[in-house]
């Protein structure tokens, strides 16, 4: 099963500069574990083990342009040909 994962600039140090990588898994948890086997360190930036393996608070993940927090979170099912986009939350500015 091939799933395209789009990587934000801040995480590209883990993917040797690649903007997108291929992965596989039946759900997001399996996909991130698969990515970790080839891109060591990336999973820790996405998953908060202290909170039971949930997505980190400031990481947004989209499955085919839908926010997985409104689907099934880390357990969101994946199918061949899906596209997963990882985006860090952006905050800041001035009042």
Phi and psi restraints in degrees (range 20) as a CNS / XPLOR table:
assign (resid 1 and name C) (resid 2 and name N)
       (resid 2 and name CA) (resid 2 and name C) 1.0 -104.4 20.0 2
assign (resid 2 and name N) (resid 2 and name CA)
       (resid 2 and name C) (resid 3 and name N) 1.0 125.9 20.0 2
assign (resid 2 and name C) (resid 3 and name N)
       (resid 3 and name CA) (resid 3 and name C) 1.0 -127.0 20.0 2
assign (resid 3 and name N) (resid 3 and name CA)
       (resid 3 and name C) (resid 4 and name N) 1.0 127.6 20.0 2
assign (resid 3 and name C) (resid 4 and name N)
       (resid 4 and name CA) (resid 4 and name C) 1.0 -84.5 20.0 2
assign (resid 4 and name N) (resid 4 and name CA)
       (resid 4 and name C) (resid 5 and name N) 1.0 131.2 20.0 2
assign (resid 4 and name C) (resid 5 and name N)
       (resid 5 and name CA) (resid 5 and name C) 1.0 -118.3 20.0 2
assign (resid 5 and name N) (resid 5 and name CA)
       (resid 5 and name C) (resid 6 and name N) 1.0 117.5 20.0 2
assign (resid 5 and name C) (resid 6 and name N)
       (resid 6 and name CA) (resid 6 and name C) 1.0 -87.5 20.0 2
assign (resid 6 and name N) (resid 6 and name CA)
       (resid 6 and name C) (resid 7 and name N) 1.0 128.1 20.0 2
assign (resid 6 and name C) (resid 7 and name N)
       (resid 7 and name CA) (resid 7 and name C) 1.0 -105.8 20.0 2
assign (resid 7 and name N) (resid 7 and name CA)
       (resid 7 and name C) (resid 8 and name N) 1.0 129.1 20.0 2
assign (resid 7 and name C) (resid 8 and name N)
       (resid 8 and name CA) (resid 8 and name C) 1.0 -72.3 20.0 2
assign (resid 8 and name N) (resid 8 and name CA)
       (resid 8 and name C) (resid 9 and name N) 1.0 158.2 20.0 2
assign (resid 8 and name C) (resid 9 and name N)
       (resid 9 and name CA) (resid 9 and name C) 1.0 -51.2 20.0 2
assign (resid 9 and name N) (resid 9 and name CA)
       (resid 9 and name C) (resid 10 and name N) 1.0 -42.7 20.0 2
assign (resid 9 and name C) (resid 10 and name N)
       (resid 10 and name CA) (resid 10 and name C) 1.0 -64.4 20.0 2
assign (resid 10 and name N) (resid 10 and name CA)
       (resid 10 and name C) (resid 11 and name N) 1.0 -22.8 20.0 2
assign (resid 10 and name C) (resid 11 and name N)
       (resid 11 and name CA) (resid 11 and name C) 1.0 -102.0 20.0 2
assign (resid 11 and name N) (resid 11 and name CA)
       (resid 11 and name C) (resid 12 and name N) 1.0 0.0 20.0 2
assign (resid 11 and name C) (resid 12 and name N)
       (resid 12 and name CA) (resid 12 and name C) 1.0 -69.7 20.0 2
assign (resid 12 and name N) (resid 12 and name CA)
       (resid 12 and name C) (resid 13 and name N) 1.0 -14.1 20.0 2
assign (resid 12 and name C) (resid 13 and name N)
       (resid 13 and name CA) (resid 13 and name C) 1.0 -64.3 20.0 2
assign (resid 13 and name N) (resid 13 and name CA)
       (resid 13 and name C) (resid 14 and name N) 1.0 -25.0 20.0 2
assign (resid 13 and name C) (resid 14 and name N)
       (resid 14 and name CA) (resid 14 and name C) 1.0 -83.0 20.0 2
assign (resid 14 and name N) (resid 14 and name CA)
       (resid 14 and name C) (resid 15 and name N) 1.0 -19.0 20.0 2
assign (resid 14 and name C) (resid 15 and name N)
       (resid 15 and name CA) (resid 15 and name C) 1.0 -113.1 20.0 2
assign (resid 15 and name N) (resid 15 and name CA)
       (resid 15 and name C) (resid 16 and name N) 1.0 23.6 20.0 2
assign (resid 15 and name C) (resid 16 and name N)
       (resid 16 and name CA) (resid 16 and name C) 1.0 53.9 20.0 2
assign (resid 16 and name N) (resid 16 and name CA)
       (resid 16 and name C) (resid 17 and name N) 1.0 38.0 20.0 2
assign (resid 16 and name C) (resid 17 and name N)
       (resid 17 and name CA) (resid 17 and name C) 1.0 84.7 20.0 2
assign (resid 17 and name N) (resid 17 and name CA)
       (resid 17 and name C) (resid 18 and name N) 1.0 -2.4 20.0 2
assign (resid 17 and name C) (resid 18 and name N)
       (resid 18 and name CA) (resid 18 and name C) 1.0 -68.1 20.0 2
assign (resid 18 and name N) (resid 18 and name CA)
       (resid 18 and name C) (resid 19 and name N) 1.0 134.5 20.0 2
assign (resid 18 and name C) (resid 19 and name N)
       (resid 19 and name CA) (resid 19 and name C) 1.0 -78.8 20.0 2
assign (resid 19 and name N) (resid 19 and name CA)
       (resid 19 and name C) (resid 20 and name N) 1.0 -26.0 20.0 2
assign (resid 19 and name C) (resid 20 and name N)
       (resid 20 and name CA) (resid 20 and name C) 1.0 -145.5 20.0 2
assign (resid 20 and name N) (resid 20 and name CA)
       (resid 20 and name C) (resid 21 and name N) 1.0 143.2 20.0 2
assign (resid 20 and name C) (resid 21 and name N)
       (resid 21 and name CA) (resid 21 and name C) 1.0 -131.8 20.0 2
assign (resid 21 and name N) (resid 21 and name CA)
       (resid 21 and name C) (resid 22 and name N) 1.0 163.8 20.0 2
assign (resid 21 and name C) (resid 22 and name N)
       (resid 22 and name CA) (resid 22 and name C) 1.0 -101.5 20.0 2
assign (resid 22 and name N) (resid 22 and name CA)
       (resid 22 and name C) (resid 23 and name N) 1.0 144.7 20.0 2
assign (resid 22 and name C) (resid 23 and name N)
       (resid 23 and name CA) (resid 23 and name C) 1.0 -148.0 20.0 2
assign (resid 23 and name N) (resid 23 and name CA)
       (resid 23 and name C) (resid 24 and name N) 1.0 177.8 20.0 2
assign (resid 23 and name C) (resid 24 and name N)
       (resid 24 and name CA) (resid 24 and name C) 1.0 -146.3 20.0 2
assign (resid 24 and name N) (resid 24 and name CA)
       (resid 24 and name C) (resid 25 and name N) 1.0 158.0 20.0 2
assign (resid 24 and name C) (resid 25 and name N)
       (resid 25 and name CA) (resid 25 and name C) 1.0 159.2 20.0 2
assign (resid 25 and name N) (resid 25 and name CA)
       (resid 25 and name C) (resid 26 and name N) 1.0 154.0 20.0 2
assign (resid 25 and name C) (resid 26 and name N)
       (resid 26 and name CA) (resid 26 and name C) 1.0 -78.5 20.0 2
assign (resid 26 and name N) (resid 26 and name CA)
       (resid 26 and name C) (resid 27 and name N) 1.0 -22.2 20.0 2
assign (resid 26 and name C) (resid 27 and name N)
       (resid 27 and name CA) (resid 27 and name C) 1.0 -147.8 20.0 2
assign (resid 27 and name N) (resid 27 and name CA)
       (resid 27 and name C) (resid 28 and name N) 1.0 178.0 20.0 2
assign (resid 27 and name C) (resid 28 and name N)
       (resid 28 and name CA) (resid 28 and name C) 1.0 -61.8 20.0 2
assign (resid 28 and name N) (resid 28 and name CA)
       (resid 28 and name C) (resid 29 and name N) 1.0 -38.9 20.0 2
assign (resid 28 and name C) (resid 29 and name N)
       (resid 29 and name CA) (resid 29 and name C) 1.0 -59.0 20.0 2
assign (resid 29 and name N) (resid 29 and name CA)
       (resid 29 and name C) (resid 30 and name N) 1.0 -44.6 20.0 2
assign (resid 29 and name C) (resid 30 and name N)
       (resid 30 and name CA) (resid 30 and name C) 1.0 -67.9 20.0 2
assign (resid 30 and name N) (resid 30 and name CA)
       (resid 30 and name C) (resid 31 and name N) 1.0 -37.7 20.0 2
assign (resid 30 and name C) (resid 31 and name N)
       (resid 31 and name CA) (resid 31 and name C) 1.0 -62.1 20.0 2
assign (resid 31 and name N) (resid 31 and name CA)
       (resid 31 and name C) (resid 32 and name N) 1.0 -46.2 20.0 2
assign (resid 31 and name C) (resid 32 and name N)
       (resid 32 and name CA) (resid 32 and name C) 1.0 -66.2 20.0 2
assign (resid 32 and name N) (resid 32 and name CA)
       (resid 32 and name C) (resid 33 and name N) 1.0 -36.1 20.0 2
assign (resid 32 and name C) (resid 33 and name N)
       (resid 33 and name CA) (resid 33 and name C) 1.0 -64.9 20.0 2
assign (resid 33 and name N) (resid 33 and name CA)
       (resid 33 and name C) (resid 34 and name N) 1.0 -38.9 20.0 2
assign (resid 33 and name C) (resid 34 and name N)
       (resid 34 and name CA) (resid 34 and name C) 1.0 -65.2 20.0 2
assign (resid 34 and name N) (resid 34 and name CA)
       (resid 34 and name C) (resid 35 and name N) 1.0 -43.4 20.0 2
assign (resid 34 and name C) (resid 35 and name N)
       (resid 35 and name CA) (resid 35 and name C) 1.0 -61.1 20.0 2
assign (resid 35 and name N) (resid 35 and name CA)
       (resid 35 and name C) (resid 36 and name N) 1.0 -38.0 20.0 2
assign (resid 35 and name C) (resid 36 and name N)
       (resid 36 and name CA) (resid 36 and name C) 1.0 -61.1 20.0 2
assign (resid 36 and name N) (resid 36 and name CA)
       (resid 36 and name C) (resid 37 and name N) 1.0 -31.6 20.0 2
assign (resid 36 and name C) (resid 37 and name N)
       (resid 37 and name CA) (resid 37 and name C) 1.0 -65.9 20.0 2
assign (resid 37 and name N) (resid 37 and name CA)
       (resid 37 and name C) (resid 38 and name N) 1.0 -27.6 20.0 2
assign (resid 37 and name C) (resid 38 and name N)
       (resid 38 and name CA) (resid 38 and name C) 1.0 -108.7 20.0 2
assign (resid 38 and name N) (resid 38 and name CA)
       (resid 38 and name C) (resid 39 and name N) 1.0 -19.1 20.0 2
assign (resid 38 and name C) (resid 39 and name N)
       (resid 39 and name CA) (resid 39 and name C) 1.0 -132.3 20.0 2
assign (resid 39 and name N) (resid 39 and name CA)
       (resid 39 and name C) (resid 40 and name N) 1.0 72.3 20.0 2
assign (resid 39 and name C) (resid 40 and name N)
       (resid 40 and name CA) (resid 40 and name C) 1.0 -53.3 20.0 2
assign (resid 40 and name N) (resid 40 and name CA)
       (resid 40 and name C) (resid 41 and name N) 1.0 129.5 20.0 2
assign (resid 40 and name C) (resid 41 and name N)
       (resid 41 and name CA) (resid 41 and name C) 1.0 101.9 20.0 2
assign (resid 41 and name N) (resid 41 and name CA)
       (resid 41 and name C) (resid 42 and name N) 1.0 -18.3 20.0 2
assign (resid 41 and name C) (resid 42 and name N)
       (resid 42 and name CA) (resid 42 and name C) 1.0 -69.5 20.0 2
assign (resid 42 and name N) (resid 42 and name CA)
       (resid 42 and name C) (resid 43 and name N) 1.0 -36.1 20.0 2
assign (resid 42 and name C) (resid 43 and name N)
       (resid 43 and name CA) (resid 43 and name C) 1.0 -62.4 20.0 2
assign (resid 43 and name N) (resid 43 and name CA)
       (resid 43 and name C) (resid 44 and name N) 1.0 -38.6 20.0 2
assign (resid 43 and name C) (resid 44 and name N)
       (resid 44 and name CA) (resid 44 and name C) 1.0 -64.8 20.0 2
assign (resid 44 and name N) (resid 44 and name CA)
       (resid 44 and name C) (resid 45 and name N) 1.0 -25.1 20.0 2
assign (resid 44 and name C) (resid 45 and name N)
       (resid 45 and name CA) (resid 45 and name C) 1.0 -80.3 20.0 2
assign (resid 45 and name N) (resid 45 and name CA)
       (resid 45 and name C) (resid 46 and name N) 1.0 -15.8 20.0 2
assign (resid 45 and name C) (resid 46 and name N)
       (resid 46 and name CA) (resid 46 and name C) 1.0 -105.3 20.0 2
assign (resid 46 and name N) (resid 46 and name CA)
       (resid 46 and name C) (resid 47 and name N) 1.0 -35.0 20.0 2
assign (resid 46 and name C) (resid 47 and name N)
       (resid 47 and name CA) (resid 47 and name C) 1.0 -111.6 20.0 2
assign (resid 47 and name N) (resid 47 and name CA)
       (resid 47 and name C) (resid 48 and name N) 1.0 137.2 20.0 2
assign (resid 47 and name C) (resid 48 and name N)
       (resid 48 and name CA) (resid 48 and name C) 1.0 -102.9 20.0 2
assign (resid 48 and name N) (resid 48 and name CA)
       (resid 48 and name C) (resid 49 and name N) 1.0 98.0 20.0 2
assign (resid 48 and name C) (resid 49 and name N)
       (resid 49 and name CA) (resid 49 and name C) 1.0 -63.2 20.0 2
assign (resid 49 and name N) (resid 49 and name CA)
       (resid 49 and name C) (resid 50 and name N) 1.0 -29.9 20.0 2
assign (resid 49 and name C) (resid 50 and name N)
       (resid 50 and name CA) (resid 50 and name C) 1.0 -66.2 20.0 2
assign (resid 50 and name N) (resid 50 and name CA)
       (resid 50 and name C) (resid 51 and name N) 1.0 -19.2 20.0 2
assign (resid 50 and name C) (resid 51 and name N)
       (resid 51 and name CA) (resid 51 and name C) 1.0 -110.9 20.0 2
assign (resid 51 and name N) (resid 51 and name CA)
       (resid 51 and name C) (resid 52 and name N) 1.0 35.1 20.0 2
assign (resid 51 and name C) (resid 52 and name N)
       (resid 52 and name CA) (resid 52 and name C) 1.0 75.9 20.0 2
assign (resid 52 and name N) (resid 52 and name CA)
       (resid 52 and name C) (resid 53 and name N) 1.0 22.5 20.0 2
assign (resid 52 and name C) (resid 53 and name N)
       (resid 53 and name CA) (resid 53 and name C) 1.0 82.2 20.0 2
assign (resid 53 and name N) (resid 53 and name CA)
       (resid 53 and name C) (resid 54 and name N) 1.0 20.3 20.0 2
assign (resid 53 and name C) (resid 54 and name N)
       (resid 54 and name CA) (resid 54 and name C) 1.0 -81.9 20.0 2
assign (resid 54 and name N) (resid 54 and name CA)
       (resid 54 and name C) (resid 55 and name N) 1.0 166.0 20.0 2
assign (resid 54 and name C) (resid 55 and name N)
       (resid 55 and name CA) (resid 55 and name C) 1.0 -61.2 20.0 2
assign (resid 55 and name N) (resid 55 and name CA)
       (resid 55 and name C) (resid 56 and name N) 1.0 143.3 20.0 2
assign (resid 55 and name C) (resid 56 and name N)
       (resid 56 and name CA) (resid 56 and name C) 1.0 -62.5 20.0 2
assign (resid 56 and name N) (resid 56 and name CA)
       (resid 56 and name C) (resid 57 and name N) 1.0 149.9 20.0 2
assign (resid 56 and name C) (resid 57 and name N)
       (resid 57 and name CA) (resid 57 and name C) 1.0 -58.0 20.0 2
assign (resid 57 and name N) (resid 57 and name CA)
       (resid 57 and name C) (resid 58 and name N) 1.0 -38.3 20.0 2
assign (resid 57 and name C) (resid 58 and name N)
       (resid 58 and name CA) (resid 58 and name C) 1.0 -101.6 20.0 2
assign (resid 58 and name N) (resid 58 and name CA)
       (resid 58 and name C) (resid 59 and name N) 1.0 26.6 20.0 2
assign (resid 58 and name C) (resid 59 and name N)
       (resid 59 and name CA) (resid 59 and name C) 1.0 -120.2 20.0 2
assign (resid 59 and name N) (resid 59 and name CA)
       (resid 59 and name C) (resid 60 and name N) 1.0 124.8 20.0 2
assign (resid 59 and name C) (resid 60 and name N)
       (resid 60 and name CA) (resid 60 and name C) 1.0 -105.8 20.0 2
assign (resid 60 and name N) (resid 60 and name CA)
       (resid 60 and name C) (resid 61 and name N) 1.0 134.5 20.0 2
assign (resid 60 and name C) (resid 61 and name N)
       (resid 61 and name CA) (resid 61 and name C) 1.0 -125.5 20.0 2
assign (resid 61 and name N) (resid 61 and name CA)
       (resid 61 and name C) (resid 62 and name N) 1.0 132.6 20.0 2
assign (resid 61 and name C) (resid 62 and name N)
       (resid 62 and name CA) (resid 62 and name C) 1.0 -120.3 20.0 2
assign (resid 62 and name N) (resid 62 and name CA)
       (resid 62 and name C) (resid 63 and name N) 1.0 134.1 20.0 2
assign (resid 62 and name C) (resid 63 and name N)
       (resid 63 and name CA) (resid 63 and name C) 1.0 -107.1 20.0 2
assign (resid 63 and name N) (resid 63 and name CA)
       (resid 63 and name C) (resid 64 and name N) 1.0 112.9 20.0 2
assign (resid 63 and name C) (resid 64 and name N)
       (resid 64 and name CA) (resid 64 and name C) 1.0 49.6 20.0 2
assign (resid 64 and name N) (resid 64 and name CA)
       (resid 64 and name C) (resid 65 and name N) 1.0 46.5 20.0 2
assign (resid 64 and name C) (resid 65 and name N)
       (resid 65 and name CA) (resid 65 and name C) 1.0 72.5 20.0 2
assign (resid 65 and name N) (resid 65 and name CA)
       (resid 65 and name C) (resid 66 and name N) 1.0 11.6 20.0 2
assign (resid 65 and name C) (resid 66 and name N)
       (resid 66 and name CA) (resid 66 and name C) 1.0 -111.5 20.0 2
assign (resid 66 and name N) (resid 66 and name CA)
       (resid 66 and name C) (resid 67 and name N) 1.0 130.1 20.0 2
assign (resid 66 and name C) (resid 67 and name N)
       (resid 67 and name CA) (resid 67 and name C) 1.0 -63.8 20.0 2
assign (resid 67 and name N) (resid 67 and name CA)
       (resid 67 and name C) (resid 68 and name N) 1.0 122.6 20.0 2
assign (resid 67 and name C) (resid 68 and name N)
       (resid 68 and name CA) (resid 68 and name C) 1.0 -68.9 20.0 2
assign (resid 68 and name N) (resid 68 and name CA)
       (resid 68 and name C) (resid 69 and name N) 1.0 -17.3 20.0 2
assign (resid 68 and name C) (resid 69 and name N)
       (resid 69 and name CA) (resid 69 and name C) 1.0 -64.9 20.0 2
assign (resid 69 and name N) (resid 69 and name CA)
       (resid 69 and name C) (resid 70 and name N) 1.0 -23.7 20.0 2
assign (resid 69 and name C) (resid 70 and name N)
       (resid 70 and name CA) (resid 70 and name C) 1.0 -96.5 20.0 2
assign (resid 70 and name N) (resid 70 and name CA)
       (resid 70 and name C) (resid 71 and name N) 1.0 0.8 20.0 2
assign (resid 70 and name C) (resid 71 and name N)
       (resid 71 and name CA) (resid 71 and name C) 1.0 -103.6 20.0 2
assign (resid 71 and name N) (resid 71 and name CA)
       (resid 71 and name C) (resid 72 and name N) 1.0 -109.4 20.0 2
assign (resid 71 and name C) (resid 72 and name N)
       (resid 72 and name CA) (resid 72 and name C) 1.0 -126.5 20.0 2
assign (resid 72 and name N) (resid 72 and name CA)
       (resid 72 and name C) (resid 73 and name N) 1.0 26.7 20.0 2
assign (resid 72 and name C) (resid 73 and name N)
       (resid 73 and name CA) (resid 73 and name C) 1.0 56.9 20.0 2
assign (resid 73 and name N) (resid 73 and name CA)
       (resid 73 and name C) (resid 74 and name N) 1.0 -135.6 20.0 2
assign (resid 73 and name C) (resid 74 and name N)
       (resid 74 and name CA) (resid 74 and name C) 1.0 -65.2 20.0 2
assign (resid 74 and name N) (resid 74 and name CA)
       (resid 74 and name C) (resid 75 and name N) 1.0 -19.0 20.0 2
assign (resid 74 and name C) (resid 75 and name N)
       (resid 75 and name CA) (resid 75 and name C) 1.0 -94.3 20.0 2
assign (resid 75 and name N) (resid 75 and name CA)
       (resid 75 and name C) (resid 76 and name N) 1.0 9.0 20.0 2
assign (resid 75 and name C) (resid 76 and name N)
       (resid 76 and name CA) (resid 76 and name C) 1.0 -58.0 20.0 2
assign (resid 76 and name N) (resid 76 and name CA)
       (resid 76 and name C) (resid 77 and name N) 1.0 127.4 20.0 2
assign (resid 76 and name C) (resid 77 and name N)
       (resid 77 and name CA) (resid 77 and name C) 1.0 -71.3 20.0 2
assign (resid 77 and name N) (resid 77 and name CA)
       (resid 77 and name C) (resid 78 and name N) 1.0 146.3 20.0 2
assign (resid 77 and name C) (resid 78 and name N)
       (resid 78 and name CA) (resid 78 and name C) 1.0 -122.0 20.0 2
assign (resid 78 and name N) (resid 78 and name CA)
       (resid 78 and name C) (resid 79 and name N) 1.0 152.3 20.0 2
assign (resid 78 and name C) (resid 79 and name N)
       (resid 79 and name CA) (resid 79 and name C) 1.0 -131.1 20.0 2
assign (resid 79 and name N) (resid 79 and name CA)
       (resid 79 and name C) (resid 80 and name N) 1.0 160.7 20.0 2
assign (resid 79 and name C) (resid 80 and name N)
       (resid 80 and name CA) (resid 80 and name C) 1.0 -54.0 20.0 2
assign (resid 80 and name N) (resid 80 and name CA)
       (resid 80 and name C) (resid 81 and name N) 1.0 131.9 20.0 2
assign (resid 80 and name C) (resid 81 and name N)
       (resid 81 and name CA) (resid 81 and name C) 1.0 92.0 20.0 2
assign (resid 81 and name N) (resid 81 and name CA)
       (resid 81 and name C) (resid 82 and name N) 1.0 -3.8 20.0 2
assign (resid 81 and name C) (resid 82 and name N)
       (resid 82 and name CA) (resid 82 and name C) 1.0 -64.8 20.0 2
assign (resid 82 and name N) (resid 82 and name CA)
       (resid 82 and name C) (resid 83 and name N) 1.0 159.1 20.0 2
assign (resid 82 and name C) (resid 83 and name N)
       (resid 83 and name CA) (resid 83 and name C) 1.0 -123.1 20.0 2
assign (resid 83 and name N) (resid 83 and name CA)
       (resid 83 and name C) (resid 84 and name N) 1.0 126.0 20.0 2
assign (resid 83 and name C) (resid 84 and name N)
       (resid 84 and name CA) (resid 84 and name C) 1.0 -114.1 20.0 2
assign (resid 84 and name N) (resid 84 and name CA)
       (resid 84 and name C) (resid 85 and name N) 1.0 130.1 20.0 2
assign (resid 84 and name C) (resid 85 and name N)
       (resid 85 and name CA) (resid 85 and name C) 1.0 -116.5 20.0 2
assign (resid 85 and name N) (resid 85 and name CA)
       (resid 85 and name C) (resid 86 and name N) 1.0 129.1 20.0 2
assign (resid 85 and name C) (resid 86 and name N)
       (resid 86 and name CA) (resid 86 and name C) 1.0 -105.9 20.0 2
assign (resid 86 and name N) (resid 86 and name CA)
       (resid 86 and name C) (resid 87 and name N) 1.0 126.4 20.0 2
assign (resid 86 and name C) (resid 87 and name N)
       (resid 87 and name CA) (resid 87 and name C) 1.0 -132.2 20.0 2
assign (resid 87 and name N) (resid 87 and name CA)
       (resid 87 and name C) (resid 88 and name N) 1.0 127.9 20.0 2
assign (resid 87 and name C) (resid 88 and name N)
       (resid 88 and name CA) (resid 88 and name C) 1.0 -73.2 20.0 2
assign (resid 88 and name N) (resid 88 and name CA)
       (resid 88 and name C) (resid 89 and name N) 1.0 142.5 20.0 2
assign (resid 88 and name C) (resid 89 and name N)
       (resid 89 and name CA) (resid 89 and name C) 1.0 -66.7 20.0 2
assign (resid 89 and name N) (resid 89 and name CA)
       (resid 89 and name C) (resid 90 and name N) 1.0 144.0 20.0 2
assign (resid 89 and name C) (resid 90 and name N)
       (resid 90 and name CA) (resid 90 and name C) 1.0 -112.1 20.0 2
assign (resid 90 and name N) (resid 90 and name CA)
       (resid 90 and name C) (resid 91 and name N) 1.0 131.0 20.0 2
assign (resid 90 and name C) (resid 91 and name N)
       (resid 91 and name CA) (resid 91 and name C) 1.0 -138.3 20.0 2
assign (resid 91 and name N) (resid 91 and name CA)
       (resid 91 and name C) (resid 92 and name N) 1.0 164.1 20.0 2
assign (resid 91 and name C) (resid 92 and name N)
       (resid 92 and name CA) (resid 92 and name C) 1.0 128.1 20.0 2
assign (resid 92 and name N) (resid 92 and name CA)
       (resid 92 and name C) (resid 93 and name N) 1.0 -167.9 20.0 2
assign (resid 92 and name C) (resid 93 and name N)
       (resid 93 and name CA) (resid 93 and name C) 1.0 113.3 20.0 2
assign (resid 93 and name N) (resid 93 and name CA)
       (resid 93 and name C) (resid 94 and name N) 1.0 -172.7 20.0 2
assign (resid 93 and name C) (resid 94 and name N)
       (resid 94 and name CA) (resid 94 and name C) 1.0 -135.3 20.0 2
assign (resid 94 and name N) (resid 94 and name CA)
       (resid 94 and name C) (resid 95 and name N) 1.0 160.1 20.0 2
